[in-house]
Amino acid sequence: MESIIAETHNHPDMHRSLKGKTLFITGASRGIGAAIALRAAADGANTVIAAKSARRHPKLPGTIHSVASQAADAGGTALAVEMDLRDEQSVRAAIRQCMNRFGGIDILVNNAGAIWLAGTLETPIKRFDLMMAVNVRGTFLCSQSALPYLLKSANPHILNLAPPPDLDPRWFRNHGAYTISKYGMSLCTLGMAAEFSGRVAVNALWPRTVIATAAVNMLGGKIQAENCRTPAIVADAACSILTRDHKTCSGRFFLDEDVLREEGMQDFTGYAVKAGADLELDLFVDQ
């Protein structure tokens, strides 16, 4: 799986670039967060790799240091920051480290997430608390901490890895706690986009298909990696959004594939883990 997660893609031919921009990315030690960092680094961006994974996990790929090294190799300038998203002082200290190193923040990517796909009786309260602390509170805390600096940027963006909110009960029936936590991120998007309209773009991005990351292992073998796309498609879509004008692109709930279609892309086969395999739609996505 690690090779899948680290894989990059020949991104769509856009005339816009993140060169010289500073991105603060949570949960960037692996998966989608790492892919966004490497994609931005390829443009020549400064990336802050903020996550708990300072040391190698026995079951999971990537650390903040390995991704920072890859980002530097890709052409960017990277800063690895060990940060506990649940700890207010840790988050605020991480933002200060970013400011001390790069002098500003142009983009915040709230990518870090906790997942537990189970019903009410099968969800331990410690799992409930973790999802609320990381997904909802973490998004709010990071946004609150970064906004004073984002407001000084020429083209500031907040991008939340959150789904389009949909109150259809089927999205709550089998994993209500997780859905509430992810929709909490979606509601942060709605609220902050309105609050900071014209000053900071706040958007959400979600994969149309399941993405081959370590989170797939949480699905209990229901989905195989070969039926997924690589994180590169989300990274390419993120960079498309983050290079748009903050005054005219805000408050939107994007699906990765739709973003790239807007850029003129029509062939997505290169993002498949296995060419020709049937792709599984992600949670919260209709046919």
FISEZA-991645 format. One record per residue (C-alpha): residue number from 1; residue in three letters; x, z, y. Coordinates in pm, 1 decimal. Example, Ala and Ser with C-alpha at 12.3 -4.5 7.8 and 13.67 -1.06 7.14 Angstrom:
<recs>
{nr:1 rest:ALA c1:1230.0 c3:780.0 c2:-450.0} .
{nr:2 rest:SER c1:1367.0 c3:714.0 c2:-106.0} .
</recs>
This chain:
<recs>
{nr:1 rest:MET c1:0.0 c3:0.0 c2:0.0} .
{nr:2 rest:GLU c1:283.2 c3:75.0 c2:242.7} .
{nr:3 rest:SER c1:387.2 c3:-289.0 c2:268.5} .
{nr:4 rest:ILE c1:28.4 c3:-380.5 c2:351.8} .
{nr:5 rest:ILE c1:6.9 c3:-118.8 c2:623.1} .
{nr:6 rest:ALA c1:333.9 c3:-216.4 c2:786.7} .
{nr:7 rest:GLU c1:260.4 c3:-586.9 c2:776.4} .
{nr:8 rest:THR c1:229.2 c3:-775.8 c2:1103.9} .
{nr:9 rest:HIS c1:62.8 c3:-1108.5 c2:1171.3} .
{nr:10 rest:ASN c1:118.5 c3:-1413.4 c2:1386.7} .
{nr:11 rest:HIS c1:-114.5 c3:-1300.8 c2:1658.6} .
{nr:12 rest:PRO c1:-346.4 c3:-1530.5 c2:1852.7} .
{nr:13 rest:ASP c1:-187.6 c3:-1734.0 c2:2127.6} .
{nr:14 rest:MET c1:-288.1 c3:-1541.1 c2:2437.9} .
{nr:15 rest:HIS c1:-133.6 c3:-1592.1 c2:2779.2} .
{nr:16 rest:ARG c1:-171.3 c3:-1221.1 c2:2852.7} .
{nr:17 rest:SER c1:90.0 c3:-967.1 c2:2751.8} .
{nr:18 rest:LEU c1:147.8 c3:-591.9 c2:2731.8} .
{nr:19 rest:LYS c1:509.8 c3:-631.4 c2:2842.7} .
{nr:20 rest:GLY c1:618.1 c3:-330.1 c2:3045.9} .
{nr:21 rest:LYS c1:295.6 c3:-136.9 c2:2982.6} .
{nr:22 rest:THR c1:305.7 c3:217.6 c2:2845.7} .
{nr:23 rest:LEU c1:71.8 c3:297.8 c2:2556.1} .
{nr:24 rest:PHE c1:0.4 c3:646.7 c2:2424.0} .
{nr:25 rest:ILE c1:-133.4 c3:605.5 c2:2068.2} .
{nr:26 rest:THR c1:-265.2 c3:894.5 c2:1860.3} .
{nr:27 rest:GLY c1:-232.5 c3:892.4 c2:1483.0} .
{nr:28 rest:ALA c1:27.9 c3:619.7 c2:1512.5} .
{nr:29 rest:SER c1:250.4 c3:721.0 c2:1221.3} .
{nr:30 rest:ARG c1:70.2 c3:485.4 c2:981.3} .
{nr:31 rest:GLY c1:-220.1 c3:247.4 c2:934.9} .
{nr:32 rest:ILE c1:-404.8 c3:99.0 c2:1230.6} .
{nr:33 rest:GLY c1:-229.3 c3:316.7 c2:1488.1} .
{nr:34 rest:ALA c1:112.3 c3:203.4 c2:1367.4} .
{nr:35 rest:ALA c1:-1.1 c3:-160.1 c2:1362.1} .
{nr:36 rest:ILE c1:-119.2 c3:-138.7 c2:1724.6} .
{nr:37 rest:ALA c1:211.6 c3:19.2 c2:1825.3} .
{nr:38 rest:LEU c1:414.9 c3:-254.4 c2:1656.8} .
{nr:39 rest:ARG c1:195.9 c3:-530.7 c2:1798.8} .
{nr:40 rest:ALA c1:235.9 c3:-389.3 c2:2151.5} .
{nr:41 rest:ALA c1:610.2 c3:-345.4 c2:2096.3} .
{nr:42 rest:ALA c1:636.6 c3:-714.0 c2:2008.1} .
{nr:43 rest:ASP c1:513.0 c3:-784.6 c2:2362.9} .
{nr:44 rest:GLY c1:784.0 c3:-557.0 c2:2503.5} .
{nr:45 rest:ALA c1:562.1 c3:-254.1 c2:2568.7} .
{nr:46 rest:ASN c1:658.8 c3:111.9 c2:2581.8} .
{nr:47 rest:THR c1:483.0 c3:296.7 c2:2300.2} .
{nr:48 rest:VAL c1:438.3 c3:668.5 c2:2245.9} .
{nr:49 rest:ILE c1:395.6 c3:733.5 c2:1873.7} .
{nr:50 rest:ALA c1:199.2 c3:1059.0 c2:1879.0} .
{nr:51 rest:ALA c1:106.0 c3:1223.6 c2:1547.9} .
{nr:52 rest:LYS c1:167.5 c3:1525.5 c2:1326.7} .
{nr:53 rest:SER c1:374.3 c3:1332.4 c2:1072.3} .
{nr:54 rest:ALA c1:728.1 c3:1416.2 c2:1177.8} .
{nr:55 rest:ARG c1:837.5 c3:1442.0 c2:813.7} .
{nr:56 rest:ARG c1:759.1 c3:1219.4 c2:518.7} .
{nr:57 rest:HIS c1:435.7 c3:1304.1 c2:337.4} .
{nr:58 rest:PRO c1:462.8 c3:1288.5 c2:-44.0} .
{nr:59 rest:LYS c1:145.2 c3:1076.7 c2:-73.4} .
{nr:60 rest:LEU c1:131.2 c3:891.1 c2:258.1} .
{nr:61 rest:PRO c1:356.4 c3:629.7 c2:419.2} .
{nr:62 rest:GLY c1:519.1 c3:651.9 c2:759.9} .
{nr:63 rest:THR c1:635.7 c3:910.9 c2:1009.8} .
{nr:64 rest:ILE c1:646.5 c3:907.2 c2:1388.3} .
{nr:65 rest:HIS c1:1019.5 c3:838.4 c2:1362.1} .
{nr:66 rest:SER c1:993.3 c3:546.3 c2:1118.7} .
{nr:67 rest:VAL c1:727.3 c3:376.3 c2:1332.9} .
{nr:68 rest:ALA c1:925.7 c3:438.0 c2:1653.5} .
{nr:69 rest:SER c1:1226.7 c3:276.4 c2:1486.8} .
{nr:70 rest:GLN c1:1018.3 c3:-24.2 c2:1381.0} .
{nr:71 rest:ALA c1:873.4 c3:-53.1 c2:1732.0} .
{nr:72 rest:ALA c1:1222.4 c3:-60.7 c2:1879.9} .
{nr:73 rest:ASP c1:1322.0 c3:-329.2 c2:1629.9} .
{nr:74 rest:ALA c1:1012.1 c3:-528.7 c2:1729.8} .
{nr:75 rest:GLY c1:1129.4 c3:-542.6 c2:2090.6} .
{nr:76 rest:GLY c1:965.4 c3:-244.4 c2:2255.6} .
{nr:77 rest:THR c1:1078.1 c3:95.9 c2:2375.4} .
{nr:78 rest:ALA c1:933.4 c3:377.4 c2:2166.0} .
{nr:79 rest:LEU c1:908.8 c3:753.3 c2:2191.6} .
{nr:80 rest:ALA c1:821.2 c3:960.2 c2:1883.7} .
{nr:81 rest:VAL c1:621.8 c3:1270.4 c2:1976.6} .
{nr:82 rest:GLU c1:513.8 c3:1533.4 c2:1725.6} .
{nr:83 rest:MET c1:163.9 c3:1635.0 c2:1833.0} .
{nr:84 rest:ASP c1:-121.0 c3:1838.0 c2:1683.5} .
{nr:85 rest:LEU c1:-439.3 c3:1682.1 c2:1818.1} .
{nr:86 rest:ARG c1:-628.6 c3:2006.2 c2:1752.5} .
{nr:87 rest:ASP c1:-397.7 c3:2206.8 c2:1980.8} .
{nr:88 rest:GLU c1:-467.9 c3:2168.8 c2:2353.4} .
{nr:89 rest:GLN c1:-118.8 c3:2272.2 c2:2459.8} .
{nr:90 rest:SER c1:40.3 c3:2034.3 c2:2208.2} .
{nr:91 rest:VAL c1:-161.2 c3:1743.2 c2:2347.9} .
{nr:92 rest:ARG c1:-87.1 c3:1826.0 c2:2710.5} .
{nr:93 rest:ALA c1:283.0 c3:1867.5 c2:2628.9} .
{nr:94 rest:ALA c1:284.8 c3:1527.7 c2:2455.7} .
{nr:95 rest:ILE c1:135.1 c3:1363.9 c2:2764.4} .
{nr:96 rest:ARG c1:403.9 c3:1531.1 c2:2977.7} .
{nr:97 rest:GLN c1:672.5 c3:1394.5 c2:2745.5} .
{nr:98 rest:CYS c1:530.3 c3:1047.4 c2:2796.7} .
{nr:99 rest:MET c1:531.9 c3:1092.6 c2:3174.1} .
{nr:100 rest:ASN c1:886.8 c3:1226.8 c2:3175.7} .
{nr:101 rest:ARG c1:1012.4 c3:933.9 c2:2969.4} .
{nr:102 rest:PHE c1:816.9 c3:640.9 c2:3112.2} .
{nr:103 rest:GLY c1:685.2 c3:766.5 c2:3446.4} .
{nr:104 rest:GLY c1:323.3 c3:672.7 c2:3377.7} .
{nr:105 rest:ILE c1:53.5 c3:584.1 c2:3126.5} .
{nr:106 rest:ASP c1:-133.9 c3:255.6 c2:3133.3} .
{nr:107 rest:ILE c1:-322.4 c3:275.5 c2:2804.5} .
{nr:108 rest:LEU c1:-456.2 c3:549.8 c2:2578.0} .
{nr:109 rest:VAL c1:-552.6 c3:454.2 c2:2222.4} .
{nr:110 rest:ASN c1:-757.3 c3:725.0 c2:2052.0} .
{nr:111 rest:ASN c1:-689.8 c3:614.9 c2:1695.4} .
{nr:112 rest:ALA c1:-632.3 c3:942.0 c2:1506.5} .
{nr:113 rest:GLY c1:-913.2 c3:1021.3 c2:1266.8} .
{nr:114 rest:ALA c1:-1023.2 c3:1257.2 c2:992.7} .
{nr:115 rest:ILE c1:-1257.3 c3:1139.3 c2:718.6} .
{nr:116 rest:TRP c1:-1464.5 c3:1310.2 c2:447.9} .
{nr:117 rest:LEU c1:-1738.6 c3:1092.1 c2:301.9} .
{nr:118 rest:ALA c1:-1975.6 c3:1337.5 c2:139.8} .
{nr:119 rest:GLY c1:-2324.7 c3:1476.5 c2:175.9} .
{nr:120 rest:THR c1:-2428.1 c3:1801.4 c2:337.0} .
{nr:121 rest:LEU c1:-2385.0 c3:2020.4 c2:27.5} .
{nr:122 rest:GLU c1:-2051.7 c3:1858.8 c2:-64.1} .
{nr:123 rest:THR c1:-1887.9 c3:1897.4 c2:278.2} .
{nr:124 rest:PRO c1:-1683.5 c3:2216.9 c2:311.9} .
{nr:125 rest:ILE c1:-1708.9 c3:2362.6 c2:661.4} .
{nr:126 rest:LYS c1:-1331.6 c3:2335.5 c2:701.8} .
{nr:127 rest:ARG c1:-1370.9 c3:1956.5 c2:654.7} .
{nr:128 rest:PHE c1:-1657.5 c3:1950.6 c2:903.9} .
{nr:129 rest:ASP c1:-1446.3 c3:2142.6 c2:1153.5} .
{nr:130 rest:LEU c1:-1148.5 c3:1911.4 c2:1100.3} .
{nr:131 rest:MET c1:-1353.6 c3:1596.5 c2:1166.5} .
{nr:132 rest:MET c1:-1508.9 c3:1742.9 c2:1480.4} .
{nr:133 rest:ALA c1:-1171.9 c3:1870.9 c2:1603.3} .
{nr:134 rest:VAL c1:-984.0 c3:1545.1 c2:1546.9} .
{nr:135 rest:ASN c1:-1247.0 c3:1276.3 c2:1600.5} .
{nr:136 rest:VAL c1:-1462.7 c3:1414.7 c2:1882.6} .
{nr:137 rest:ARG c1:-1267.7 c3:1694.5 c2:2048.8} .
{nr:138 rest:GLY c1:-935.7 c3:1512.5 c2:2007.8} .
{nr:139 rest:THR c1:-1070.9 c3:1199.5 c2:2175.4} .
{nr:140 rest:PHE c1:-1214.4 c3:1403.2 c2:2462.5} .
{nr:141 rest:LEU c1:-899.8 c3:1615.3 c2:2501.3} .
{nr:142 rest:CYS c1:-657.1 c3:1322.4 c2:2498.3} .
{nr:143 rest:SER c1:-873.1 c3:1129.5 c2:2742.5} .
{nr:144 rest:GLN c1:-903.5 c3:1427.5 c2:2975.0} .
{nr:145 rest:SER c1:-526.5 c3:1485.0 c2:2960.2} .
{nr:146 rest:ALA c1:-433.4 c3:1121.3 c2:3022.1} .
{nr:147 rest:LEU c1:-693.6 c3:1026.2 c2:3283.4} .
{nr:148 rest:PRO c1:-514.0 c3:1168.6 c2:3590.1} .
{nr:149 rest:TYR c1:-224.5 c3:934.9 c2:3509.6} .
{nr:150 rest:LEU c1:-436.3 c3:641.6 c2:3394.9} .
{nr:151 rest:LEU c1:-612.5 c3:647.1 c2:3731.2} .
{nr:152 rest:LYS c1:-278.2 c3:557.8 c2:3893.7} .
{nr:153 rest:SER c1:-221.2 c3:253.2 c2:3669.0} .
{nr:154 rest:ALA c1:-280.9 c3:-103.9 c2:3783.2} .
{nr:155 rest:ASN c1:-488.4 c3:-193.0 c2:3475.1} .
{nr:156 rest:PRO c1:-579.2 c3:127.4 c2:3291.1} .
{nr:157 rest:HIS c1:-755.6 c3:129.9 c2:2955.4} .
{nr:158 rest:ILE c1:-883.4 c3:381.1 c2:2703.7} .
{nr:159 rest:LEU c1:-957.8 c3:233.6 c2:2360.8} .
{nr:160 rest:ASN c1:-1137.4 c3:445.1 c2:2102.2} .
{nr:161 rest:LEU c1:-1138.6 c3:346.4 c2:1735.3} .
{nr:162 rest:ALA c1:-1509.6 c3:412.3 c2:1703.5} .
{nr:163 rest:PRO c1:-1813.6 c3:224.1 c2:1573.5} .
{nr:164 rest:PRO c1:-2111.2 c3:81.3 c2:1760.5} .
{nr:165 rest:PRO c1:-2363.4 c3:369.7 c2:1763.6} .
{nr:166 rest:ASP c1:-2666.9 c3:302.2 c2:1544.9} .
{nr:167 rest:LEU c1:-2931.2 c3:564.3 c2:1465.6} .
{nr:168 rest:ASP c1:-3044.0 c3:396.6 c2:1142.6} .
{nr:169 rest:PRO c1:-3071.0 c3:691.1 c2:898.3} .
{nr:170 rest:ARG c1:-2877.8 c3:502.2 c2:628.7} .
{nr:171 rest:TRP c1:-2555.1 c3:561.9 c2:824.4} .
{nr:172 rest:PHE c1:-2619.7 c3:937.8 c2:810.4} .
{nr:173 rest:ARG c1:-2774.7 c3:982.3 c2:466.6} .
{nr:174 rest:ASN c1:-2461.1 c3:1000.1 c2:252.2} .
{nr:175 rest:HIS c1:-2199.8 c3:1128.4 c2:499.6} .
{nr:176 rest:GLY c1:-2377.2 c3:1285.8 c2:793.6} .
{nr:177 rest:ALA c1:-2087.1 c3:1498.6 c2:915.2} .
{nr:178 rest:TYR c1:-1845.0 c3:1204.9 c2:928.0} .
{nr:179 rest:THR c1:-2100.1 c3:983.9 c2:1103.3} .
{nr:180 rest:ILE c1:-2170.8 c3:1251.6 c2:1364.7} .
{nr:181 rest:SER c1:-1797.5 c3:1285.3 c2:1432.6} .
{nr:182 rest:LYS c1:-1738.0 c3:910.8 c2:1469.6} .
{nr:183 rest:TYR c1:-2049.5 c3:862.1 c2:1682.2} .
{nr:184 rest:GLY c1:-1915.9 c3:1146.5 c2:1896.5} .
{nr:185 rest:MET c1:-1623.8 c3:915.9 c2:1977.2} .
{nr:186 rest:SER c1:-1872.4 c3:637.9 c2:2048.7} .
{nr:187 rest:LEU c1:-2061.3 c3:861.3 c2:2291.5} .
{nr:188 rest:CYS c1:-1734.0 c3:952.3 c2:2464.1} .
{nr:189 rest:THR c1:-1690.1 c3:577.8 c2:2513.8} .
{nr:190 rest:LEU c1:-2035.8 c3:537.5 c2:2667.2} .
{nr:191 rest:GLY c1:-2003.2 c3:837.0 c2:2895.3} .
{nr:192 rest:MET c1:-1651.7 c3:780.0 c2:3022.6} .
{nr:193 rest:ALA c1:-1707.7 c3:407.0 c2:3073.9} .
{nr:194 rest:ALA c1:-1992.5 c3:492.2 c2:3309.4} .
{nr:195 rest:GLU c1:-1809.9 c3:783.1 c2:3472.6} .
{nr:196 rest:PHE c1:-1492.6 c3:584.7 c2:3546.7} .
{nr:197 rest:SER c1:-1653.5 c3:244.0 c2:3599.7} .
{nr:198 rest:GLY c1:-1429.1 c3:16.2 c2:3804.6} .
{nr:199 rest:ARG c1:-1139.1 c3:262.2 c2:3777.7} .
{nr:200 rest:VAL c1:-1055.0 c3:287.6 c2:3406.5} .
{nr:201 rest:ALA c1:-1180.7 c3:61.0 c2:3127.7} .
{nr:202 rest:VAL c1:-1316.5 c3:257.4 c2:2832.6} .
{nr:203 rest:ASN c1:-1404.2 c3:56.6 c2:2522.4} .
{nr:204 rest:ALA c1:-1445.3 c3:104.4 c2:2148.1} .
{nr:205 rest:LEU c1:-1308.1 c3:-109.3 c2:1867.2} .
{nr:206 rest:TRP c1:-1414.2 c3:-108.6 c2:1502.2} .
{nr:207 rest:PRO c1:-1316.3 c3:-325.9 c2:1203.9} .
{nr:208 rest:ARG c1:-1574.8 c3:-566.5 c2:1067.3} .
{nr:209 rest:THR c1:-1427.9 c3:-526.8 c2:718.0} .
{nr:210 rest:VAL c1:-1260.2 c3:-234.9 c2:548.8} .
{nr:211 rest:ILE c1:-892.3 c3:-219.3 c2:642.8} .
{nr:212 rest:ALA c1:-623.5 c3:-149.7 c2:384.0} .
{nr:213 rest:THR c1:-493.0 c3:188.9 c2:497.5} .
{nr:214 rest:ALA c1:-445.2 c3:527.1 c2:336.9} .
{nr:215 rest:ALA c1:-806.5 c3:608.4 c2:432.1} .
{nr:216 rest:VAL c1:-924.0 c3:366.2 c2:162.5} .
{nr:217 rest:ASN c1:-804.1 c3:624.4 c2:-89.3} .
{nr:218 rest:MET c1:-1075.2 c3:856.9 c2:45.3} .
{nr:219 rest:LEU c1:-1340.9 c3:619.6 c2:-85.8} .
{nr:220 rest:GLY c1:-1290.6 c3:738.2 c2:-443.4} .
{nr:221 rest:GLY c1:-1184.4 c3:402.7 c2:-582.9} .
{nr:222 rest:LYS c1:-1506.6 c3:233.7 c2:-466.2} .
{nr:223 rest:ILE c1:-1309.6 c3:-24.8 c2:-267.8} .
{nr:224 rest:GLN c1:-989.3 c3:-196.7 c2:-377.7} .
{nr:225 rest:ALA c1:-716.7 c3:-298.7 c2:-133.5} .
{nr:226 rest:GLU c1:-752.8 c3:-662.3 c2:-238.2} .
{nr:227 rest:ASN c1:-1104.3 c3:-663.3 c2:-85.6} .
{nr:228 rest:CYS c1:-972.5 c3:-551.7 c2:252.9} .
{nr:229 rest:ARG c1:-794.6 c3:-698.1 c2:552.3} .
{nr:230 rest:THR c1:-462.4 c3:-573.3 c2:686.2} .
{nr:231 rest:PRO c1:-437.7 c3:-351.3 c2:996.7} .
{nr:232 rest:ALA c1:-289.6 c3:-648.4 c2:1183.8} .
{nr:233 rest:ILE c1:-636.1 c3:-785.2 c2:1266.5} .
{nr:234 rest:VAL c1:-731.6 c3:-463.3 c2:1444.7} .
{nr:235 rest:ALA c1:-396.3 c3:-457.5 c2:1624.3} .
{nr:236 rest:ASP c1:-436.5 c3:-813.3 c2:1748.8} .
{nr:237 rest:ALA c1:-790.8 c3:-740.2 c2:1865.9} .
{nr:238 rest:ALA c1:-677.3 c3:-421.3 c2:2039.1} .
{nr:239 rest:CYS c1:-408.1 c3:-604.6 c2:2232.5} .
{nr:240 rest:SER c1:-660.4 c3:-866.7 c2:2338.8} .
{nr:241 rest:ILE c1:-888.9 c3:-597.3 c2:2482.0} .
{nr:242 rest:LEU c1:-606.2 c3:-401.4 c2:2644.1} .
{nr:243 rest:THR c1:-482.5 c3:-701.0 c2:2840.3} .
{nr:244 rest:ARG c1:-824.2 c3:-772.9 c2:2992.9} .
{nr:245 rest:ASP c1:-923.7 c3:-670.4 c2:3346.9} .
{nr:246 rest:HIS c1:-1028.5 c3:-305.4 c2:3346.5} .
{nr:247 rest:LYS c1:-1289.7 c3:-374.8 c2:3615.3} .
{nr:248 rest:THR c1:-1479.3 c3:-634.9 c2:3415.3} .
{nr:249 rest:CYS c1:-1424.6 c3:-524.7 c2:3054.3} .
{nr:250 rest:SER c1:-1556.5 c3:-173.9 c2:2995.5} .
{nr:251 rest:GLY c1:-1826.3 c3:8.1 c2:2805.1} .
{nr:252 rest:ARG c1:-1822.0 c3:-238.6 c2:2518.3} .
{nr:253 rest:PHE c1:-1831.8 c3:-181.3 c2:2143.0} .
{nr:254 rest:PHE c1:-1616.6 c3:-450.3 c2:1988.0} .
{nr:255 rest:LEU c1:-1572.1 c3:-563.5 c2:1628.5} .
{nr:256 rest:ASP c1:-1218.9 c3:-688.8 c2:1564.7} .
{nr:257 rest:GLU c1:-1322.6 c3:-1032.3 c2:1439.6} .
{nr:258 rest:ASP c1:-1554.1 c3:-1091.0 c2:1736.3} .
{nr:259 rest:VAL c1:-1274.6 c3:-1010.2 c2:1981.6} .
{nr:260 rest:LEU c1:-1047.8 c3:-1269.7 c2:1825.4} .
{nr:261 rest:ARG c1:-1327.5 c3:-1527.2 c2:1819.8} .
{nr:262 rest:GLU c1:-1354.7 c3:-1475.3 c2:2195.3} .
{nr:263 rest:GLU c1:-984.4 c3:-1566.4 c2:2209.2} .
{nr:264 rest:GLY c1:-1061.0 c3:-1892.7 c2:2030.0} .
{nr:265 rest:MET c1:-954.7 c3:-1788.1 c2:1680.6} .
{nr:266 rest:GLN c1:-1157.6 c3:-1925.5 c2:1389.2} .
{nr:267 rest:ASP c1:-942.6 c3:-1881.8 c2:1080.3} .
{nr:268 rest:PHE c1:-899.5 c3:-1521.6 c2:965.4} .
{nr:269 rest:THR c1:-769.3 c3:-1587.7 c2:615.0} .
{nr:270 rest:GLY c1:-419.5 c3:-1477.3 c2:713.4} .
{nr:271 rest:TYR c1:-543.0 c3:-1121.5 c2:759.3} .
{nr:272 rest:ALA c1:-673.9 c3:-1085.3 c2:402.8} .
{nr:273 rest:VAL c1:-476.7 c3:-865.2 c2:166.5} .
{nr:274 rest:LYS c1:-555.7 c3:-1114.3 c2:-109.3} .
{nr:275 rest:ALA c1:-641.0 c3:-1471.4 c2:-16.2} .
{nr:276 rest:GLY c1:-987.4 c3:-1573.9 c2:-131.8} .
{nr:277 rest:ALA c1:-1102.5 c3:-1227.5 c2:-235.9} .
{nr:278 rest:ASP c1:-1445.6 c3:-1106.8 c2:-127.2} .
{nr:279 rest:LEU c1:-1422.9 c3:-878.8 c2:175.9} .
{nr:280 rest:GLU c1:-1603.3 c3:-544.8 c2:196.4} .
{nr:281 rest:LEU c1:-1788.0 c3:-473.3 c2:520.0} .
{nr:282 rest:ASP c1:-1683.1 c3:-150.8 c2:687.4} .
{nr:283 rest:LEU c1:-1916.0 c3:142.8 c2:744.7} .
{nr:284 rest:PHE c1:-2156.5 c3:102.3 c2:1038.2} .
{nr:285 rest:VAL c1:-2139.1 c3:-278.9 c2:1019.4} .
{nr:286 rest:ASP c1:-2439.4 c3:-495.0 c2:929.3} .
{nr:287 rest:GLN c1:-2422.1 c3:-832.9 c2:760.7} .
</recs>
